[in-house]
């Protein structure tokens, strides 16, 4: 902006400021925070919509067609049918795209009730919890856009609390999540959807698949890519957690851990062979079950071949839980897939960004 335009802008904005100042209550100007809020509440009904209307007209080259009102972060905007079509505004929507993205980002992290409160504080726009919920459930959230070969993935499960009839005990059901080097997805009662997604993506010649000892996880991984393409690794930390359940001599535990660190399963089993405790027997069964997934962890880590732990997907489950497990949260079962998709889209950075530009 050249100096002459800056001078004119200052002149006009000072004139606007004088008018707004005379309309503001004096008790609303005692602190900087109150001044900020006053300016915001004065701009939204009187200034920003007028500026936006000018931009709409100039950008589209038209003002024709029936007009409708949109609630926006700039205030209430009037937009014509032709303007809306040119600018890609969805039919029948009552809020602007930017305000919609603000709502979705907030409600991906907190309850719909708290979203309404925080949205008003941040933007000055009033909504209600029901509007926030409806907004989420009419979205079509996308799975992550894969821009590179999937070289690693981890699978884990979490639990969601379902709403039941009054007086009945709440129930919990499982959902599954997959974390890859290209993004995160989560599904509810749809393991096939999880498998189909990853198999439709570009996968490296060797893809490392990480998980703990749960059968459900390995049943999913077994359907990811051909056998020759998978490198299955049992999570090291889960392995040692189970070893420590054996108890007894700490020296024996340390020695067994050293063998397992080098992938020497048979030597670790020999240390436990004479133990009669059920915990030792169960651990040996566990070792046999996952024998092919217990690798030379030392070699893999020291040579930086791949990860040896499923911490990434376990962290993702915790991140998902920060939304679906907020205090007192109970979900209608039919809404769970959309709630998961919403939270995951946020964690993947796919809300409030230009996806075409990102691609």
Order of alpha helices (4+ residues) and beta strands (2+ residues): alpha-alpha-alpha-beta-beta-alpha-alpha-alpha-alpha-beta-beta-beta-alpha-beta-alpha-beta-alpha-alpha-alpha-alpha-alpha-alpha-alpha-alpha
